[in-house]
Amino acid sequence: MKIVLRKPSLKKMISSRTSPKRIIKNSIGMLLQQLHVIMKKWFEKQ
């Protein structure tokens, strides 16, 4: 089972002119996406 966590570096996040709201939404979105994938794999095992 392979779980890939992709995190852009902080410098890149700061240098690219994104608002804090957008960064938070993006990170939450990524977390939810990974949770979904993990749950899907878990249900397939059952």
C-alpha positions as semicolon CSV with decimal commas, in nm:
position;residue;x (nm);y (nm);z (nm)
1;M;0,000;0,000;0,000
2;K;0,148;0,329;-0,108
3;I;0,035;0,662;0,032
4;V;0,191;0,965;-0,131
5;L;0,190;1,294;0,056
6;R;0,269;1,591;-0,162
7;K;0,350;1,912;0,018
8;P;0,475;2,219;-0,166
9;S;0,764;2,386;0,013
10;L;0,681;2,683;0,234
11;K;0,904;2,916;0,033
12;K;0,712;2,832;-0,284
13;M;0,379;2,884;-0,106
14;I;0,490;3,222;0,023
15;S;0,658;3,332;-0,300
16;S;0,354;3,247;-0,511
17;R;0,112;3,527;-0,427
18;T;-0,171;3,327;-0,278
19;S;-0,394;3,450;-0,001
20;P;-0,394;3,260;0,332
21;K;-0,757;3,160;0,270
22;R;-0,660;2,997;-0,058
23;I;-0,367;2,811;0,101
24;I;-0,592;2,681;0,381
25;K;-0,862;2,572;0,136
26;N;-0,600;2,400;-0,078
27;S;-0,446;2,209;0,213
28;I;-0,789;2,102;0,342
29;G;-0,883;1,991;-0,007
30;M;-0,567;1,785;-0,038
31;L;-0,624;1,626;0,304
32;L;-0,983;1,534;0,215
33;Q;-0,869;1,388;-0,116
34;Q;-0,610;1,169;0,058
35;L;-0,861;1,062;0,324
36;H;-1,101;0,962;0,046
37;V;-0,834;0,752;-0,125
38;I;-0,735;0,583;0,202
39;M;-1,098;0,504;0,290
40;K;-1,158;0,369;-0,061
41;K;-0,859;0,134;-0,029
42;W;-0,972;0,029;0,318
43;F;-1,323;-0,054;0,199
44;E;-1,184;-0,255;-0,093
45;K;-0,992;-0,471;0,158
46;Q;-1,305;-0,546;0,364
